[in-house]
Amino acid sequence: MLEKLPDFIKENGGSKTLIVTDEGVLQAGHAERTLSILEKANCEALVFGGAEENPTNNCVSKCRDFALEAGVDLLIGLGGGSSMDTAKGCNFLLTNGGEMKDYHGYGKATHPMLPFIAVPTTSGTGSECQSYALISDDETHAKMACGDVKALAQVALLDPELTASQPKLVASLTGLDALAHALETAVCLPRNPISNIHSLEAFRLLASSIHSVTNGTASLEDRSNMLLGAAFAGLAIENSMLGAAHACANPLTAFFDVTHGHAVSLMLPHVIRFNRLDPEIDEIYRSYESFIPLVGLRKLDLADWLDTLKDTAGLKSLSEMGIGAADVKRLAGGALHQWTGRFNPCPVGLSDFEAIYSNAISDVVRCV
């Protein structure tokens, strides 16, 4: 599949391409392989390997400076969400100037952007199908969602072989993040017929293969299911929104440096238990539970099933990471100001966030 990349570059008028990636992808050899394919097709390309996890304006600015000096006319995001977000952010600054905070929100870019091709090497963020770049503030580490239809990739190239180099933990965390995308878009307030189609198909694909990912036995077919499922979940986000699990996750990343997929995985089961007190939302969750495979001889509900996946993946709990009751108020205050919480199907106030965090810290209502 990656061998088709030169065709897509030529179709989009690229004559000098910048591949935006990170150190892990470089070490895995994916950038070198991509360069080799492009060279054989007489496509000139350079590599910026400085994408960072939770990229900041400073990281994006370095990429912009590199791209400006090189004089590129097409961008490729090769890697996980951070690489693709860095490439998108670079596109904003390269074509429209300013800093990333100038584009916080949607539709603030006034000039055309360069063609962008997304090549994910993880099955998680769905960034390849979204018009948003998530960029962290350099000082506060708060995430800024910077979106514009012009930032959307012209091509999302999905090659499951590229995901085979992921360490088991990374594959598990990105896969669980994709599951969270499918489940939060399924019930969020702006859900609609288009997003519902993508949410359900994403969940069907992800649920069929996530066990193999978390226990380290994923086949190429499993990787294909995960990659396509993550992309569909990304399309669901693009057409709707997320919810309280992501609102709870972001302060854990900002205050305690918990990896995003890890944070979402810990919070999602408790948010599901909170949401399903609403009969309409409970009905939606029940419809999704029909796609959950048996665990042993047991049929688990969504929250309990997600708990088993966390355990199989070997994820540390909040308490094991040193996060306790004394941190609840600070975390809840941070979650209250996250934009995704506004789209949760059930209103979430400060006391609700405190209860959700408290439950996650004590890890109540577990079924493993």
KOLGU-950766 format. One record per atom (N, C-alpha, C, O): z, x, y; residue in three letters. Coordinates in steps of 0.2 Angstrom, whole numbers, plus 5000, padded with zeros to 4 digits. Example, Ala and Ser with C-alpha at 12.3 -4.5 7.8 and 13.67 -1.06 7.14 Angstrom:
% residues 2
503950664972ALA 503950624978ALA 503950664984ALA 504250714983ALA 503550644989SER 503650684995SER 503950645000SER 504050675006SER 
% end
This chain:
% residues 368
500050044994MET 500050005000MET 500050045006MET 499650035011MET 500450105006LEU 500450145012LEU 499850175014LEU 499650195020LEU 499350185009GLU 498750215010GLU 498250165014GLU 497750195017GLU 498450105016LYS 498050065020LYS 498250075027LYS 497950045032LYS 498750115029LEU 498950125036LEU 498450145040LEU 498350115046LEU 498050195038PRO 497450215043PRO 497050155045PRO 496750155051PRO 496850115040ASP 496450055042ASP 496750015048ASP 496449985052ASP 497450005047PHE 497749955052PHE 497849995059PHE 497749965064PHE 497850065059ILE 497850095065ILE 497150095068ILE 497150075074ILE 496650105065LYS 495950095068LYS 495850025070LYS 495550015075LYS 496049975066GLU 495949905068GLU 496249885075GLU 496049845079GLU 496849925076ASN 497249915083ASN 497049965088ASN 497449975093ASN 496550005087GLY 496250045092GLY 496650115093GLY 496650145099GLY 497050135088GLY 497450195089GLY 497050255088GLY 496750265083GLY 497150305093SER 496850365092SER 497350425092SER 497150475089SER 497950415094LYS 498450465094LYS 499150425093LYS 499350385097LYS 499450425087THR 499950385084THR 500650425085THR 500650485083THR 501150395087LEU 501850415086LEU 502250385081LEU 502250325081LEU 502450425076ILE 502850395070ILE 503550405072ILE 503850465073ILE 503950345073VAL 504650355075VAL 505050345069VAL 505050295066VAL 505450385068THR 505850385061THR 506550425062THR 506750445068THR 506950425057ASP 507550465057ASP 507650515052ASP 507150525048ASP 508250555052GLU 508350615048GLU 508250595041GLU 507950635037GLU 508550535039GLY 508550525032GLY 507850505029GLY 507750525024GLY 507450475033VAL 506750465031VAL 506350525031VAL 505950535026VAL 506550575035LEU 506250635035LEU 506350675029LEU 505950705025LEU 507050675027GLN 507250705021GLN 506950675015GLN 506850715010GLN 506850615015ALA 506650575009ALA 505850595008ALA 505550575003ALA 505550625013GLY 504850645012GLY 504350585014GLY 503750595014GLY 504650535017HIS 504150475019HIS 503750495025HIS 503150475025HIS 503950525030ALA 503650545035ALA 503050595034ALA 502450595036ALA 503250645029GLU 502750695027GLU 502150665024GLU 501550675025GLU 502350615019ARG 501850575015ARG 501350535020ARG 500750535019ARG 501750505025THR 501350465030THR 500850505034THR 500250495035THR 501050565036LEU 500650615040LEU 500050635036LEU 499550645038LEU 500150645029SER 499650675025SER 499150615024SER 498550635024SER 499350555023ILE 498850505023ILE 498450495029ILE 497850485029ILE 498750505035LEU 498450495041LEU 497950555042LEU 497350545045LEU 498150615041GLU 497750675042GLU 497050665037GLU 496550685040GLU 497150645031LYS 496550635027LYS 496050585030LYS 495450585028LYS 496350535034ALA 495950485037ALA 495750505044ALA 495450455047ALA 495850565046ASN 495650585053ASN 496050545058ASN 495750535063ASN 496650525057CYS 497050495062CYS 497550545064CYS 498050565061CYS 497550555071GLU 498050605074GLU 498650575075GLU 498750515077GLU 499250605073ALA 499850575073ALA 500450635074ALA 500350695072ALA 500950615077LEU 501550655079LEU 502150615076LEU 502150555075LEU 502650655075VAL 503350625072VAL 503850635077VAL 504050695079VAL 504250585079PHE 504850585083PHE 505450565078PHE 505450505075PHE 505850615076GLY 506350605070GLY 507050595073GLY 507450605069GLY 507050575079GLY 507750575082GLY 508050505083GLY 508550495086GLY 507750455079ALA 508050385079ALA 508750395076ALA 508850425071ALA 509250355079GLU 509950355077GLU 510150285075GLU 509950235077GLU 510650285070GLU 510950225068GLU 511250185075GLU 511650225079GLU 511150125075ASN 511350085082ASN 511150125088ASN 511450145092ASN 510450135088PRO 510150175094PRO 510350145101PRO 510450085102PRO 510450195105THR 510650185112THR 510150195117THR 509550215115THR 510250175123ASN 509750185128ASN 509550255129ASN 508950275130ASN 510050305128ASN 509950375128ASN 509450395122ASN 508950435123ASN 509550365116CYS 509150385111CYS 508350365112CYS 507950395111CYS 508350295115VAL 507650265116VAL 507350305122VAL 506750315121VAL 507750335127SER 507450365132SER 507150435130SER 506550455132SER 507450465125LYS 507250535122LYS 506550515118LYS 506050555119LYS 506550465115CYS 505850445111CYS 505350435116CYS 504750455116CYS 505550395122ARG 505050385127ARG 504750445130ARG 504150455131ARG 505150495132ASP 504950555135ASP 504550595130ASP 504050625132ASP 504650595123PHE 504250625118PHE 503550595118PHE 503050625118PHE 503550525118ALA 502950485118ALA 502550495124ALA 501850505124ALA 502850505130LEU 502450515136LEU 502150575137LEU 501550585139LEU 502550625135GLU 502250695135GLU 501650705130GLU 501150735131GLU 501650665124ALA 501150675119ALA 500550635121ALA 500050645118ALA 500650585125GLY 500050535127GLY 499850495121GLY 499250485120GLY 500250465118VAL 500150425112VAL 499850355114VAL 500050335120VAL 499550315110ASP 499250255112ASP 499450205106ASP 499150145106ASP 499850225101LEU 500050175096LEU 500650195093LEU 500750255092LEU 501150155091LEU 501850175089LEU 501850145082LEU 501650085080LEU 502250185077ILE 502350165071ILE 503150175070ILE 503450225071ILE 503450115068GLY 504150125066GLY 504250135059GLY 504150085055GLY 504450195056LEU 504550205049LEU 505250215048LEU 505550265049LEU 505550165044GLY 506250175042GLY 506550105042GLY 506250055040GLY 507250115043GLY 507650045043GLY 507550015050GLY 507150035054GLY 508049975051GLY 508049935058GLY 508149985064GLY 507849965069GLY 508550035063SER 508650085069SER 507950115071SER 507850125077SER 507550135066SER 506950165068SER 506450115071SER 506150135076SER 506450055068MET 505950005071MET 506249985078MET 505849975083MET 506949985079ASP 507149965086ASP 507050015091ASP 506950005096ASP 507150085088THR 506950135093THR 506250135095THR 506050145101THR 505750125090ALA 505050115092ALA 504950065097ALA 504550075102ALA 505250005096LYS 505149945100LYS 505449965107LYS 505149955112LYS 506049995107GLY 506350015114GLY 505950055117GLY 505850055123GLY 505650115114CYS 505150155117CYS 504650125120CYS 504350145125CYS 504350075117ASN 503750035119ASN 503950005126ASN 503550005130ASN 504549975126PHE 504749945132PHE 504749995138PHE 504449975143PHE 505050045137LEU 505150095142LEU 504550135144LEU 504350145150LEU 504150145139LEU 503450185140LEU 502950145144LEU 502650175148LEU 502950075143THR 502450035146THR 502749995152THR 502349975156THR 503349985153ASN 503649945158ASN 504149985162ASN 504349955167ASN 504350045160GLY 504850085164GLY 505550055164GLY 505650015160GLY 505950085168GLY 506650065168GLY 507150085162GLY 506950135159GLY 507650055161GLU 508150065156GLU 508150005151GLU 507949945153GLU 508450015145MET 508449955141MET 508849895143MET 508649835142MET 509349905147LYS 509749855150LYS 509349805154LYS 509549745156LYS 508749835157ASP 508349795161ASP 507949735157ASP 507749685160ASP 507949745150TYR 507649705146TYR 508049655142TYR 507849625137TYR 508749665143HIS 509249625139HIS 509049555140HIS 509049525146HIS 508949515135GLY 508649445136GLY 508049445133GLY 507849475128GLY 507649395135TYR 506949385132TYR 506449375138TYR 506549345143TYR 505849415136GLY 505249405141GLY 505249435147GLY 504949415152GLY 505649495148LYS 505649525154LYS 505149585155LYS 505149615161LYS 504749595150ALA 504249645151ALA 503649615155ALA 503349565152ALA 503449645160THR 502849615164THR 502249645163THR 501749615164THR 502249705159HIS 501549735158HIS 501449735150HIS 501949735146HIS 500849745148PRO 500649745141PRO 500949805138PRO 501149855141PRO 501049805131MET 501349855127MET 500849885123MET 500349855121MET 501049945120LEU 500549975115LEU 500649945108LEU 501149905107LEU 500049945105PRO 500049915098PRO 500649955094PRO 500850005095PRO 500949905090PHE 501549935086PHE 501449915079PHE 501349855077PHE 501549955074ILE 501549945067ILE 502249965064ILE 502450015065ILE 502549915060ALA 503149925057ALA 503049935050ALA 502749905046ALA 503449995047VAL 503350015040VAL 504150015038VAL 504350075038VAL 504449965035PRO 505149975033PRO 505250015027PRO 504850005022PRO 505750055027THR 505950085021THR 506550065018THR 506850085013THR 506850015021THR 507449975018THR 507249905018THR 506849875021THR 507649865014SER 507549795013SER 508149755016SER 508649735013SER 508149755023GLY 508749725026GLY 508649695033GLY 508749635033GLY 508549725038THR 508549705045THR 508049645046THR 508149605050THR 507449655043GLY 506949605045GLY 506649625052GLY 506249585054GLY 506749685054SER 506549695061SER 505749705062SER 505549695067SER 505449715056GLU 504749715056GLU 504449655058GLU 503849645059GLU 504749595057CYS 504549535059CYS 504849495065CYS 504849435066CYS 505149535069GLN 505549515075GLN 505249545081GLN 505049605081GLN 505349505087SER 505149535093SER 505649565097SER 505649575103SER 506249565094TYR 506849595097TYR 506949665095TYR 506849685090TYR 507249705100ALA 507549775099ALA 508249765100ALA 508449745106ALA 508649785095LEU 509349785096LEU 509649855098LEU 509549905094LEU 509849865105ILE 509949935107ILE 510749925110ILE 510949885113ILE 511049975108SER 511849985110SER 511850015117SER 511550065118SER 512349985121ASP 512550015127ASP 512850085126ASP 513250095121ASP 512650135129ASP 512950205128ASP 513650215129ASP 513950245125ASP 513950175133GLU 514650175135GLU 515050135131GLU 515550145127GLU 514850065131THR 515350015127THR 515150005120THR 515549975116THR 514550025118HIS 514250015111HIS 514149945110HIS 513949925104HIS 514149905115ALA 513949835114ALA 513249825113ALA 512849865116ALA 513049785108LYS 512249775107LYS 511949735112LYS 512149675113LYS 511349755114MET 510949715119MET 510349695115MET 509949735112MET 510149635115ALA 509549605111ALA 509049605117ALA 509049565121ALA 508549645116CYS 507949655121CYS 507349625118CYS 507049655113CYS 507149565120GLY 506549535116GLY 505949525120GLY 506049505126GLY 505449525118ASP 504749505121ASP 504249495116ASP 504249535111ASP 503849445117VAL 503349425112VAL 502849485111VAL 502549505106VAL 502749525116LYS 502349585116LYS 502649645112LYS 502249685110LYS 503249635111ALA 503549695106ALA 503549685099ALA 503649725095ALA 503249625097LEU 503149605090LEU 502649655087LEU 502149665090LEU 502749675081ALA 502249715077ALA 501649675076ALA 501649625074ALA 501049715077GLN 500449685075GLN 500349685068GLN 500049645065GLN 500649735064VAL 500649735057VAL 501349755054VAL 501649795057VAL 501549725049ALA 502149745045ALA 501949765038ALA 501649715034ALA 501949825037LEU 501649855030LEU 502249855026LEU 502749895027LEU 502249815020LEU 502849815016LEU 502649845009LEU 502249825005LEU 502849905008ASP 502749945002ASP 503449954998ASP 503849995001ASP 503549924993PRO 504149924989PRO 504349994987PRO 504950014986PRO 503850044986GLU 503950104983GLU 504350144989GLU 504650194987GLU 504250134995LEU 504650165000LEU 505350155000LEU 505750195003LEU 505550104997THR 506250084997THR 506650114991THR 507250114990THR 506250144986ALA 506550174980ALA 507050234982ALA 507450254978ALA 506950264988SER 507350324989SER 507950314992SER 508450354993SER 508150244993GLN 508750224996GLN 509350244992GLN 509350224986GLN 509850274994PRO 510450274990PRO 510750204988PRO 510550164992PRO 511050204983LYS 511350134980LYS 511750094986LYS 511650034987LYS 512150134989LEU 512550104994LEU 512150075000LEU 512250015002LEU 511650115002VAL 511250095008VAL 510750035006VAL 510749985009VAL 510550035000ALA 510149974997ALA 510549914997ALA 510349854998ALA 511149924994SER 511649864994SER 511849835001SER 511749775002SER 511949875006LEU 512149855012LEU 511549825016LEU 511649775019LEU 510949855015THR 510449815019THR 510249755015THR 510049705018THR 510249755008GLY 510149695005GLY 510649635007GLY 510449575007GLY 511249655007LEU 511749605009LEU 511649575016LEU 511749525018LEU 511449625020ASP 511249605027ASP 510749555027ASP 510749505031ASP 510249565023ALA 509649515023ALA 509849445020ALA 509649395023ALA 510349455015LEU 510649385013LEU 510949345018LEU 510949285019LEU 511349385023ALA 511649355028ALA 511149325033ALA 511349275036ALA 510649355034HIS 510149335039HIS 509849265036HIS 509749215040HIS 509749265029ALA 509449205026ALA 509949145027ALA 509749085028ALA 510649155026LEU 511149105025LEU 511349085032LEU 511449025033LEU 511349135037GLU 511549105044GLU 510949075047GLU 511049025051GLU 510349095046THR 509749055049THR 509748985046THR 509448935049THR 509948975040ALA 509848915036ALA 510248855039ALA 510148805039ALA 510848875043VAL 511348825046VAL 511348835053VAL 511748785056VAL 511148885057CYS 511248885064CYS 510948825068CYS 510548795065CYS 511248815074LEU 511048765078LEU 510248755079LEU 510048695079LEU 509948815080PRO 509248805082PRO 508748805076PRO 508148805076PRO 509048795070ARG 508648795064ARG 508148735064ARG 508248685068ARG 507548745061ASN 506948695062ASN 506548705056ASN 506648745052ASN 506048655055PRO 505648665049PRO 505348725047PRO 505348745042PRO 505148765053ILE 504848825051ILE 505348875049ILE 505248915044ILE 505848885052SER 506348935050SER 506648915044SER 506848955040SER 506748855042ASN 507048825036ASN 506648855030ASN 506848875025ASN 505948855031ILE 505548875025ILE 505648945024ILE 505648965018ILE 505648985029HIS 505749055029HIS 506449075026HIS 506549115022HIS 506949035028SER 507649055026SER 507749035018SER 508049085015SER 507448985016LEU 507548965009LEU 507149015005LEU 507349034999LEU 506549025007GLU 506149075002GLU 506449145002GLU 506449184997GLU 506749165008ALA 507049225008ALA 507649235004ALA 507749275000ALA 508049175004PHE 508649174999PHE 508449174992PHE 508749204988PHE 507949134990ARG 507649134983ARG 507549204981ARG 507649224975ARG 507149234985LEU 506949304983LEU 507449354982LEU 507549394978LEU 507949354987LEU 508449404988LEU 508949384982LEU 509249434979LEU 509149324981ALA 509649304976ALA 509449324969ALA 509849344965ALA 508749324968SER 508549344961SER 508549414960SER 508549434954SER 508649454965SER 508649534964SER 509249564966SER 509349624965SER 509649534970ILE 510249574974ILE 510749604969ILE 511049654970ILE 510849564963HIS 511249594958HIS 511049664955HIS 511449714954HIS 510349664954SER 510149734952SER 510149784957SER 510249844955SER 510149764963VAL 510249814968VAL 510949844969VAL 511049904969VAL 511449794969THR 512149814969THR 512349854963THR 512849894964THR 512049844957ASN 512349884951ASN 511849934950ASN 512049974945ASN 511349954954GLY 510950014953GLY 510450014948GLY 510250064946GLY 510249954946THR 509749944941THR 509049914943THR 508649894939THR 508949914950ALA 508349884953ALA 507749914950ALA 507549974950ALA 507249864948SER 506549884946SER 506149884952SER 506349864958SER 505449904952LEU 505049894957LEU 504949824959LEU 504849804965LEU 504949774954GLU 504849704956GLU 505449684960GLU 505349644964GLU 506049704958ASP 506649684962ASP 506549714969ASP 506749674974ASP 506349774970ARG 506249804976ARG 505749764980ARG 505849754986ARG 505249744977SER 504749704980SER 505049634983SER 504949614988SER 505449604978ASN 505749544980ASN 506249554986ASN 506249504991ASN 506549604986MET 507049624992MET 506649634998MET 506849605004MET 506149674998LEU 505749685004LEU 505449625007LEU 505449615013LEU 505149585003LEU 504849525005LEU 505349475008LEU 505249435013LEU 505849465004GLY 506449425006GLY 506749445013GLY 506849405017GLY 506849505014ALA 507049535020ALA 506549515026ALA 506749495031ALA 505949525025ALA 505449505030ALA 505449435031ALA 505449415037ALA 505449385026PHE 505549315027PHE 506149295031PHE 506149255036PHE 506749335030ALA 507349325033ALA 507249345041ALA 507549305045ALA 506849395042GLY 506749415049GLY 506349365052GLY 506449345058GLY 505849335049LEU 505449275052LEU 505849215053LEU 505749185058LEU 506349205049ALA 506849155050ALA 507249165057ALA 507349115061ALA 507449225058ILE 507849245064ILE 507349235070ILE 507549205075ILE 506749255069GLU 506249255075GLU 506149185077GLU 506049165083GLU 506249135072ASN 506049065074ASN 506749025075ASN 506648965076ASN 507349055074SER 507949015075SER 508449065078SER 508349085084SER 509049075074MET 509549125077MET 510049135071MET 509949115066MET 510549175073LEU 511049195068LEU 511749155070LEU 511649095073LEU 512249175067GLY 512949135068GLY 513549175069GLY 513549235071GLY 514049155067ALA 514749185068ALA 514849245064ALA 515249285066ALA 514549255058ALA 514649315054ALA 514349375058ALA 514749425057ALA 513849365061HIS 513549425065HIS 513949435071HIS 514049485074HIS 514249375074ALA 514649385080ALA 515349425078ALA 515549465082ALA 515549415072CYS 516149445069CYS 516049515068CYS 516449565068CYS 515449535065ALA 515249595063ALA 515149645069ALA 515349705068ALA 514849625074ASN 514749675080ASN 515349705082ASN 515349765084ASN 515949675083PRO 516549705086PRO 516749755081PRO 517049815083PRO 516749745074LEU 516949795069LEU 516549855070LEU 516749915069LEU 515849855071THR 515449905072THR 515649945079THR 515650005079THR 515749905084ALA 515849935091ALA 516549975091ALA 516650025094ALA 517049935088PHE 517749965089PHE 517950015083PHE 518350055084PHE 517650005077PHE 517850045071PHE 517350075068PHE 517450105062PHE 516750075071ASP 516150105068ASP 516050085060ASP 515750125056ASP 516150025059VAL 515949995052VAL 515249985052VAL 514949955057VAL 514850015047THR 514150005047THR 513949925047THR 514349885044THR 513449905050HIS 513249835052HIS 513249795045HIS 513549745045HIS 512849825040GLY 512849785034GLY 513449775031GLY 513649725028GLY 513949825031HIS 514549825028HIS 514949765032HIS 515349725028HIS 514949775038ALA 515349725042ALA 515149655041ALA 515549605040ALA 514549635041VAL 514249575040VAL 514449545033VAL 514649485032VAL 514449595028SER 514549575021SER 515349555020SER 515449505016SER 515749585024LEU 516449565023LEU 516649505027LEU 517049465025LEU 516249485032MET 516449425036MET 516049365034MET 516349305035MET 515449375031LEU 515049315029LEU 515449265025LEU 515449205026LEU 515749285019PRO 516049235015PRO 516549195018PRO 516649135017PRO 516949225023HIS 517449185027HIS 517149135032HIS 517449085033HIS 516649155035VAL 516249115039VAL 515949055036VAL 515948995038VAL 515649065030ILE 515449015026ILE 515948965024ILE 515848895024ILE 516548985022ARG 517148935020ARG 517348895027ARG 517548845026ARG 517248925032PHE 517448895039PHE 516848845040PHE 517048785042PHE 516248855039ASN 515748815041ASN 515648755036ASN 515448695038ASN 515848765030ARG 515648715025ARG 516148655025ARG 516148605021ARG 516648655030LEU 517048595031LEU 516648545034LEU 516848485034LEU 516048565037ASP 515648515040ASP 515148485034ASP 514848525031ASP 515148425033PRO 514848395027PRO 514048415027PRO 513848425022PRO 513748405033GLU 513048425033GLU 512948495031GLU 512448505028GLU 513348545034ILE 513248615032ILE 513448625025ILE 513048665022ILE 513948595022ASP 514048595015ASP 513548575011ASP 513348615006ASP 513148525013GLU 512548505009GLU 512048555009GLU 511748565004GLU 511948585014ILE 511448645015ILE 511648705010ILE 511248725006ILE 512248725011TYR 512448775006TYR 512448754999TYR 512248794995TYR 512548694997ARG 512448674990ARG 511748674988ARG 511648694982ARG 511248664992SER 510548664990SER 510448744989SER 509948754985SER 510748784992TYR 510548854991TYR 510848884985TYR 510648924982TYR 511448854983GLU 511848874977GLU 511448864971GLU 511548894966GLU 510948824971SER 510548814965SER 510148874963SER 509848884958SER 510048924968PHE 509648984967PHE 510049044965PHE 509849094963PHE 510749034965ILE 511149084963ILE 511249094955ILE 511349044952ILE 511049154953PRO 511049164945PRO 511849154943PRO 512249164946PRO 511849144936LEU 512549144933LEU 512849214934LEU 512549264933LEU 513549214935VAL 513949274935VAL 514349274928VAL 514849234928VAL 514149304923GLY 514349294917GLY 514149224914GLY 513549214914GLY 514649184913LEU 514449114911LEU 514749064917LEU 514749004916LEU 514849094922ARG 515149054928ARG 514549044933ARG 514149084934ARG 514648984936LYS 514248964942LYS 514648964948LYS 515148924948LYS 514549014952LEU 514949014958LEU 514748984964LEU 514048974965LEU 515148964969ASP 514848944975ASP 514649004980ASP 514849064978ASP 514348994985LEU 514149044989LEU 514649094991LEU 514449154990LEU 515149074994ALA 515649124996ALA 515949164991ALA 516049234991ALA 516149134985ASP 516349174979ASP 515849224976ASP 515949274974ASP 515249194976TRP 514649244974TRP 514549304978TRP 514449354976TRP 514649294985LEU 514549344989LEU 515149394988LEU 515049454989LEU 515749374987ASP 516249414985ASP 516149464979ASP 516349524979ASP 515849434974THR 515649474968THR 515149524970THR 515249584967THR 514749514974LEU 514249564976LEU 514549614980LEU 514349674979LEU 515049604984LYS 515349654988LYS 515749704983LYS 515749764984LYS 516049674978ASP 516449714973ASP 515949754969ASP 516149814968ASP 515349724967THR 514949764963THR 514649824967THR 514549874964THR 514549814973ALA 514249864978ALA 514849914979ALA 514649974982ALA 515449904978GLY 515949944979GLY 516149954986GLY 516350004989GLY 516149904990LEU 516249904997LEU 517049904999LEU 517349864995LEU 517249945003LYS 517949945005LYS 518049885009LYS 517649855013LYS 518749855009SER 518949795012SER 519149825019SER 519249885021SER 519249775024LEU 519449795031LEU 520149825030LEU 520249875034LEU 520649805026SER 521249835026SER 521149905023SER 521549955025SER 520749915018GLU 520649985016GLU 520350035021GLU 520450095020GLU 520050005026MET 519750045031MET 520250055037MET 520050075042MET 520850025036GLY 521350035041GLY 521349985047GLY 521749995052GLY 521049925045ILE 521049875050ILE 521549825048ILE 521449795043ILE 521949805053GLY 522549755051GLY 522649705056GLY 522249695060GLY 523149675055ALA 523349615059ALA 523449625066ALA 523249585070ALA 523649685068ALA 523749705075ALA 523049715078ALA 523049715085ALA 522449715075ASP 521849725078ASP 521449655079ASP 520949645082ASP 521749595076VAL 521449535076VAL 521249505083VAL 520749485084VAL 521749515088LYS 521649485094LYS 521049525098LYS 520649495101LYS 521049585097ARG 520449625100ARG 519849615097ARG 519349605101ARG 519849605090LEU 519149585087LEU 518949515089LEU 518349505090LEU 519449475089ALA 519249405091ALA 518949395098ALA 518449355099ALA 519249435102GLY 519049435109GLY 518349465110GLY 517949435114GLY 518149515106GLY 517549545106GLY 517049495103GLY 516449485105GLY 517249455097ALA 516749415094ALA 516549355098ALA 516049325098ALA 517049335102LEU 516949275107LEU 516449285112LEU 516149235114LEU 516249345113HIS 515749365118HIS 515049385115HIS 514649405119HIS 515049375109GLN 514349395105GLN 513949335106GLN 514149275105GLN 513349345108TRP 512849285109TRP 512749245102TRP 512649185103TRP 512749275096THR 512549235090THR 513049185089THR 512949135086THR 513749195091GLY 514249145089GLY 514049075092GLY 514349025090GLY 513749075098ARG 513549015101ARG 513048975097ARG 513048905098ARG 512748995092PHE 512248965088PHE 512548945081PHE 512248915077PHE 513248965080ASN 513548945074ASN 513548865073ASN 513648835078ASN 513448835067PRO 513448765067PRO 514048725069PRO 514048675071PRO 514648765067CYS 515248735069CYS 515548775075CYS 515548835075CYS 515748745081PRO 516048785086PRO 516548825084PRO 517048815080PRO 516548895087VAL 517048945085VAL 517348965092VAL 517048995096VAL 518048945092GLY 518448975098GLY 518849035096GLY 518749055091GLY 519249055101LEU 519549115100LEU 520049105094LEU 520149155090LEU 520349055093SER 520849045088SER 520549045081SER 520749065076SER 519849015081ASP 519449015075ASP 519249085073ASP 519349105067ASP 519049125078PHE 518949195076PHE 519549235073PHE 519449275069PHE 520049215077GLU 520749255074GLU 520849235067GLU 521049275063GLU 520749165065ALA 520849145059ALA 520449175054ALA 520549195048ALA 519749185056ILE 519249215051ILE 519449285050ILE 519349305044ILE 519549325055TYR 519749395054TYR 520349405050TYR 520449445046TYR 520849355051SER 521449365048SER 521349355040SER 521649385036SER 520949305039ASN 520749295032ASN 520449355028ASN 520549365023ASN 519949375032ALA 519549435030ALA 520049495029ALA 519949535024ALA 520549505033ILE 520949565032ILE 521449555026ILE 521549605023ILE 521649495025SER 522049485020SER 521649465013SER 521949465008SER 521049455014ASP 520549445009ASP 520749385005ASP 520749394999ASP 520849335008VAL 521149275005VAL 520549235001VAL 519949255003VAL 520649194997VAL 520249144994VAL 519649184990VAL 519049174991VAL 519849234986ARG 519349274982ARG 519349254975ARG 519849224972ARG 518749254973CYS 518649234966CYS 518149284963CYS 517549284964CYS 518449334959VAL 517949384956VAL 518049394949VAL 517749434946VAL 
% end
